[in-house]
Amino acid sequence: ASQVEIKYTKLFINNEWVDSVSGKTFPTVNPATGEELTQVAEADKADVDLAVKAAKEAFKTSSPWRKLDASKRGLLMNKLADLMERDSEYLARLETLDCGKTYFDSLNIDLPASIGVIRYYAGWADKIHGKTIPIDGEYFCYTRHEPVGVVGQIIPWNFPLLMQAWKLGPALAAGNVVVMKPAEQTPLTALYVASLIKEAGFPPGVVNIVPGYGATAGAAIAEHYDIDKVAFTGSTEVGKIVQQAAARTNLKRVTLELGGKSPNIVFADSDLDYAIEMSHFALYYNQGQCCCAGSRTYVQESIYDEFVKRSVERANKRSLGNPFEKVEQGPQIDGKQLNKILELIDSGKKEGAKLECGGERHGDKGFFVQPTVFSDVQDNMRIAQEEIFGPVMQIFKFKTVEEVVDRANNTCYGLAAAVFTKDLDKAMYIANNVRAGSIWVNCYDVLKPQTPFGGFKMSGIGRELGEYGLQQYSEIKNVVIKLPSKI
């Protein structure tokens, strides 16, 4: 299954496949083996300039894209979804090859979710409209929701197809044009989807895909004077750089979906079997490479020992290996992430947390980390504060509802949180008082096209998905017309 033909490795600008201006390429690697898969054209500032030029042309007042009926935009988007559905097995294999997530997850979770987001926003295309406003005097007043214009989008490597869909869906539905930089670790599925965008019949220049590095291609997008908005998903550290670049240049609009250290709170009255399995999923899903992973597991003291014991048993049963085989866990994305995870595990041991299982690299090829559990974790430890982005579970002990809310909120992040309890009062108290963009009650990672997702505090700015996600891609224009006092 892992023999996947790689069809597209060039830049996609103006519906054409082109080499980078510099002629440079960069390697993309199979994280399960550490071996190079192929070389991909490396975009930098000169290529971003060309992509922006194509996008601006596509956004001109009388262009085919601007003249297209809104409902027809929706039809084009549904056509793209149809093509992704047609090629979903191929896309799932390519995704697993390039980013290491299990083929089962690529095919059964990521692809249907990506297609679902495109379809959801296709339905919105002709439902974006303003209001009429009764103002004083003889005037007719109304608003128009117009596209922002040229949108730069920079996406991460943990969910390459899904993050591409989260970004393209609302941008295209609202009538914008896009210059997108996929993560340098995972450019392959984004480029294949570009071929489907062309096949679906989108006009040239509406979507441009420029793989490259953050410090060159990413910076060129964030700093570009002809880009009207930048949307970035990734680390908080890079999010700050993107926002500074926007402020320093043309004050382009900025939306950011950044890191997290999300609390997952388990009360003694919860269904313990279910809470243990869901807490395991909340942390280990996608190799722990989720910005909203439940990476601070707070367990009430009367069930703490039992919860730790059984979570360790579950972690030890977790199968890992070749993601094309029947396993639960594949490799981390690259050597840099592997080393960061191992260094943080080391810090946990040094600072006095109890390593219950795992803690080492798995095997000697590829970037695998053993499922790891720490107990007796204190709030001031690095593993309690820093985003690990790997299969490392931290289990904390708490006594009261008020105490756990204070501790849950004592972080610079605010992306997500969860609570497991059978008591409605406790559930509501947590939902109302934990400062985070998504709260899950007796579930985790329930992210649907209709549900807004984004962060409080340093977890980001703005929301993605749902109707709220559309608002980030329109400008509001107010129009006032003088009415004749008499005819």
C-alpha positions in Angstrom: 0.0 0.0 0.0 2.9 2.4 0.7 3.9 2.4 -3.0 2.2 5.7 -3.9 2.9 7.5 -7.2 3.7 11.2 -6.5 2.3 13.2 -9.4 2.8 16.8 -8.5 6.0 18.4 -7.1 6.0 21.9 -8.8 4.5 25.2 -7.7 0.8 25.8 -8.7 0.5 29.4 -9.9 -2.3 30.7 -12.2 -3.5 27.1 -12.8 -0.1 26.1 -14.2 2.7 23.9 -12.8 5.9 25.9 -12.7 9.4 25.5 -11.3 10.5 28.0 -8.6 12.2 31.1 -10.0 15.5 30.1 -8.3 15.2 26.5 -9.6 15.7 25.3 -6.0 13.9 22.3 -4.6 13.7 20.8 -1.1 13.2 17.2 0.1 10.0 15.8 1.6 10.6 12.8 3.8 8.6 9.7 4.8 8.5 10.0 8.7 8.0 6.3 9.0 11.4 5.5 7.5 13.3 8.9 7.5 13.9 8.4 3.8 13.4 11.1 1.2 10.2 10.7 -0.9 10.9 13.3 -3.5 12.1 16.8 -4.2 9.5 19.6 -4.3 9.9 23.0 -5.9 10.9 25.5 -3.3 9.1 28.8 -3.3 10.5 32.0 -1.9 9.7 35.7 -2.2 10.0 35.8 -6.0 7.5 33.0 -6.4 5.1 34.5 -3.8 5.2 37.7 -5.8 4.2 35.8 -9.0 1.4 34.0 -7.1 0.1 37.3 -5.6 0.2 38.9 -9.1 -1.9 36.0 -10.5 -4.4 36.2 -7.5 -4.7 40.0 -8.0 -5.5 39.5 -11.7 -8.1 36.9 -10.7 -9.7 39.4 -8.3 -10.0 42.3 -10.7 -13.5 43.8 -10.9 -14.5 42.3 -14.2 -12.7 38.9 -13.9 -14.4 35.6 -14.4 -14.2 34.8 -10.7 -15.7 38.2 -9.6 -18.5 38.0 -12.2 -19.4 34.4 -11.2 -22.8 34.1 -9.5 -22.4 33.2 -5.9 -24.4 30.0 -6.3 -21.9 29.0 -9.1 -19.0 29.4 -6.7 -20.8 26.9 -4.5 -21.2 24.5 -7.5 -17.4 24.8 -8.2 -16.7 24.0 -4.6 -19.0 21.0 -4.6 -17.3 19.8 -7.8 -14.0 20.0 -6.0 -15.5 17.9 -3.1 -16.7 15.4 -5.7 -13.2 15.0 -7.1 -11.7 14.7 -3.6 -14.2 11.9 -3.0 -13.4 10.2 -6.3 -9.7 10.2 -5.4 -10.0 9.7 -1.7 -8.1 6.4 -1.5 -5.2 7.9 -3.4 -5.2 11.1 -1.3 -5.3 9.1 1.9 -2.3 7.0 0.9 -0.4 10.2 -0.1 -1.3 11.8 3.2 -0.1 8.8 5.2 3.1 8.6 3.2 4.0 12.3 3.7 2.8 12.9 7.3 2.9 9.5 8.9 -0.7 9.4 10.3 -2.3 5.9 10.0 -3.9 5.1 6.7 -7.0 4.1 8.6 -7.3 7.7 10.0 -6.4 9.3 6.7 -9.1 7.4 4.9 -11.8 7.3 7.5 -11.4 10.6 9.4 -9.3 13.2 7.6 -10.7 12.7 4.1 -14.4 12.7 4.9 -13.8 15.6 7.3 -12.0 17.6 4.6 -14.6 16.9 2.0 -17.4 17.8 4.5 -15.9 21.2 5.2 -15.7 22.0 1.5 -19.3 20.9 1.0 -20.5 22.9 4.1 -18.9 26.1 2.8 -20.2 25.4 -0.7 -23.6 25.7 0.8 -22.8 29.1 2.3 -21.6 30.7 -1.0 -25.0 32.3 -1.9 -26.1 32.9 1.7 -23.6 35.6 2.6 -25.6 38.8 2.7 -25.9 42.1 4.5 -28.8 43.9 6.2 -31.0 46.9 5.5 -30.8 49.4 8.4 -33.5 52.0 9.3 -31.6 55.2 10.0 -32.9 58.6 10.8 -33.7 60.9 7.9 -34.7 60.3 4.3 -32.1 57.7 3.5 -31.9 54.1 2.4 -29.1 52.3 4.2 -27.8 48.8 3.7 -24.6 46.7 4.1 -22.8 44.5 1.7 -20.5 41.6 2.8 -17.7 41.7 0.3 -14.6 39.5 -0.1 -11.5 40.7 1.7 -9.4 40.2 -1.5 -6.1 38.4 -1.8 -5.8 36.0 1.2 -2.5 34.5 2.2 -2.9 31.1 4.0 -0.2 29.3 5.8 -1.1 25.8 7.0 0.6 23.2 9.3 1.8 19.6 8.9 -0.4 17.8 11.4 -3.6 17.7 9.4 -2.5 18.8 5.9 -5.7 18.0 3.9 -8.0 19.1 6.7 -6.2 22.4 7.4 -6.2 23.1 3.6 -10.0 22.6 3.6 -10.6 24.7 6.8 -8.8 27.5 5.0 -10.0 27.2 1.4 -13.7 26.6 2.4 -14.6 29.9 3.9 -12.2 32.0 1.8 -13.6 30.7 -1.5 -17.2 30.7 -0.4 -16.9 34.4 0.5 -15.4 35.1 -3.0 -11.7 35.6 -2.1 -8.6 34.6 -4.0 -5.9 32.6 -2.2 -2.1 32.2 -2.1 -1.5 29.2 0.2 1.8 27.8 1.6 1.5 24.2 2.8 3.9 23.1 5.5 7.4 22.2 4.1 7.1 18.8 5.8 3.8 17.9 4.0 3.4 19.6 0.6 2.2 16.6 -1.4 -1.6 16.4 -0.8 -2.0 20.2 -1.0 -0.4 20.0 -4.5 -2.6 17.1 -5.6 -5.7 19.0 -4.4 -4.4 21.9 -6.6 -4.7 19.7 -9.6 -8.4 18.9 -8.6 -9.1 22.7 -8.2 -8.0 23.1 -11.8 -10.0 20.1 -12.9 -13.1 21.4 -11.2 -12.9 24.5 -13.3 -11.8 27.3 -10.9 -10.5 30.2 -13.0 -6.7 30.7 -13.1 -5.2 32.6 -10.2 -8.1 31.9 -7.8 -6.0 29.4 -5.8 -2.2 29.3 -5.9 -0.2 26.8 -3.9 3.5 27.7 -3.1 5.4 25.1 -1.0 8.4 26.4 0.8 9.9 27.2 4.1 8.3 29.5 6.8 11.3 31.8 7.1 11.3 32.5 3.3 7.9 31.8 1.6 5.9 32.2 4.8 7.5 35.5 5.6 7.0 36.7 2.1 3.3 36.1 2.5 3.0 37.7 5.9 4.9 40.8 4.7 3.4 41.2 1.3 1.8 44.6 0.6 -0.7 43.2 -1.9 -2.1 40.5 0.4 -5.2 41.8 2.2 -5.4 39.1 4.9 -3.2 36.4 6.3 -4.5 33.3 8.1 -2.0 31.1 9.9 -2.3 27.8 11.8 0.8 26.7 13.7 2.8 27.5 16.8 2.1 30.5 19.0 5.8 31.6 18.6 5.4 31.8 14.8 1.9 33.3 15.1 3.5 36.3 16.9 6.0 36.7 14.0 3.1 36.6 11.5 1.1 39.3 13.4 4.2 41.5 13.7 4.9 41.2 10.0 1.3 42.2 9.2 1.5 45.2 11.6 4.8 46.3 10.2 3.6 46.3 6.6 0.1 47.0 5.3 -2.0 46.1 8.4 -3.4 43.1 6.6 -6.2 41.3 8.5 -4.8 38.5 10.7 -6.5 35.3 11.9 -4.4 32.8 13.9 -5.0 29.3 15.2 -2.2 28.5 17.5 -1.0 26.2 20.3 -2.7 24.8 23.3 -2.3 23.0 26.6 -5.9 21.9 27.0 -7.2 20.7 30.3 -9.2 17.5 30.4 -11.0 17.3 33.7 -12.2 13.9 35.0 -14.5 13.8 38.1 -15.0 10.9 40.4 -18.6 10.5 39.3 -17.8 10.0 35.6 -18.1 6.7 33.8 -14.6 5.6 34.5 -14.1 3.1 31.7 -15.3 5.7 29.2 -13.4 8.6 30.7 -10.1 6.6 30.6 -10.6 5.6 26.9 -11.6 9.2 25.9 -8.7 10.7 27.8 -6.4 8.3 26.0 -7.9 9.4 22.7 -7.8 13.1 23.7 -4.0 12.9 24.1 -2.7 10.2 21.8 -4.9 10.8 18.7 -2.7 11.7 15.6 0.5 10.8 17.6 -0.3 13.6 20.1 0.1 16.1 17.3 -3.1 18.1 17.9 -3.2 21.7 18.9 -6.3 20.9 21.0 -4.9 17.7 22.5 -6.1 17.0 26.1 -2.6 17.4 27.4 -3.3 18.2 31.0 -5.4 15.4 32.4 -6.8 16.5 35.8 -8.3 13.6 37.8 -10.2 13.9 41.1 -8.2 12.4 44.0 -10.6 9.5 45.0 -10.2 7.9 41.5 -6.6 9.1 40.8 -4.7 5.9 41.5 -7.1 3.7 39.6 -7.2 6.1 36.7 -3.4 6.3 36.4 -3.1 2.5 36.7 -5.6 1.8 33.9 -4.3 4.7 31.7 -0.9 3.1 31.9 -2.3 -0.3 30.9 -4.1 1.3 28.0 -1.0 3.2 26.8 1.1 0.0 27.0 -1.5 -1.7 24.7 -1.3 1.0 22.1 0.1 -0.4 18.9 2.6 1.6 16.9 4.5 1.0 13.7 4.1 1.3 9.9 1.1 3.5 9.5 -0.1 1.5 6.4 -0.6 -1.5 8.7 -3.2 -2.1 11.4 -1.7 0.1 14.1 -3.1 2.9 16.3 0.0 5.1 16.2 2.4 6.1 13.4 5.6 8.2 13.6 6.0 11.8 14.7 6.5 14.2 11.7 10.3 14.6 11.8 13.6 14.4 13.7 13.2 17.9 15.1 9.9 17.1 16.7 11.2 13.7 17.9 14.1 15.4 19.7 11.9 18.1 21.2 9.5 15.4 22.6 12.4 13.4 24.1 13.9 16.5 25.6 10.6 17.4 27.3 10.2 13.8 28.6 13.7 14.1 30.1 12.7 17.4 31.7 9.7 15.7 33.3 11.9 13.0 34.8 14.4 15.6 36.1 11.7 17.8 37.6 10.3 14.9 39.6 7.2 13.7 37.7 6.8 9.9 37.9 7.4 8.2 34.5 4.8 5.4 34.5 5.6 4.0 31.0 7.3 4.8 27.7 9.6 7.7 27.6 11.9 6.5 24.8 12.2 6.4 21.1 10.6 3.4 19.5 12.8 1.4 17.0 15.8 2.8 15.1 14.2 4.0 11.9 11.6 6.6 11.4 10.5 9.1 14.1 8.5 6.9 16.5 8.0 7.7 20.2 6.7 5.2 22.8 3.3 6.1 24.3 4.4 7.8 27.5 2.5 8.5 30.8 3.6 10.8 33.7 1.8 10.8 37.0 2.4 13.1 40.0 2.7 16.1 37.6 2.9 19.5 39.2 1.5 22.7 37.5 4.9 24.4 37.5 6.8 21.7 35.6 7.7 22.3 31.9 5.7 19.2 30.8 2.7 20.9 32.5 3.2 24.2 30.8 4.8 23.7 27.4 3.0 22.2 24.3 4.8 18.8 23.8 2.9 17.8 20.6 3.7 14.2 21.1 2.3 11.0 22.7 3.1 12.1 26.3 0.2 12.1 28.9 0.4 14.2 32.0 -1.9 13.2 34.9 -2.6 15.7 37.7 -4.6 15.2 40.9 -7.3 17.7 42.1 -9.8 17.9 44.9 -12.5 20.5 44.2 -14.3 22.1 41.3 -13.2 25.6 42.1 -9.6 24.5 42.5 -9.5 22.7 39.1 -11.0 25.7 37.3 -8.3 28.0 38.7 -5.6 25.5 37.7 -7.1 24.9 34.3 -7.1 28.6 33.6 -3.6 29.2 34.9 -2.0 29.0 31.4 -1.3 31.4 28.5 -3.3 29.1 26.2 -7.1 28.7 25.8 -7.9 26.5 22.8 -10.0 23.7 24.3 -11.1 21.9 27.4 -13.1 18.9 28.4 -15.0 17.6 31.4 -16.1 14.1 32.2 -18.9 13.9 34.8 -22.5 12.7 35.3 -23.4 15.8 37.2 -24.9 18.5 35.1 -24.1 21.3 37.6 -20.4 20.4 37.5 -20.4 20.2 33.7 -22.1 23.6 33.4 -19.8 25.2 35.9 -16.7 24.0 34.0 -18.2 25.0 30.6 -19.0 28.5 31.8 -15.8 29.2 33.7 -12.9 27.6 31.9 -11.6 30.1 29.4 -11.2 28.2 26.2 -12.7 28.4 22.7 -14.1 24.8 22.7 -15.5 22.9 25.7 -16.4 19.3 25.3 -18.6 17.6 27.9 -18.3 13.8 28.1 -16.6 13.8 24.7 -13.4 15.1 23.0 -12.2 16.5 19.7 -15.8 16.8 18.4 -14.9 19.2 15.5 -17.6 19.5 12.8 -17.8 21.9 9.8 -20.6 23.7 11.7 -18.8 24.2 15.0 -16.6 27.3 15.4 -13.0 26.5 16.5 -10.4 28.9 17.9 -8.6 30.1 20.9 -8.8 32.5 23.9 -5.6 34.2 25.0 -2.4 33.0 23.2 -4.2 30.2 21.4 -5.2 32.6 18.6 -7.4 35.2 17.1 -10.6 34.7 15.3 -12.6 31.5 14.6 -12.5 28.8 11.9 -15.5 26.7 10.8 -19.2 27.4 11.0 -20.8 30.7 10.2 -18.3 32.4 12.5 -15.5 31.2 10.3 -17.0 33.0 7.3 -17.0 36.3 9.1 -13.2 36.4 9.0 -13.3 36.4 5.2 -15.6 39.3 4.5 -15.4 43.1 4.7 -18.5 45.0 5.7 -19.4 47.9 3.5 -22.1 50.3 4.5 -24.0 52.1 1.7 -26.3 55.1 2.3 -28.6 56.5 -0.5 -30.4 59.8 -0.3 -34.1 59.3 -0.9 -36.1 62.1 -2.7 -38.4 63.9 -0.2 -41.0 64.1 -2.9 -41.4 62.9 -6.5 
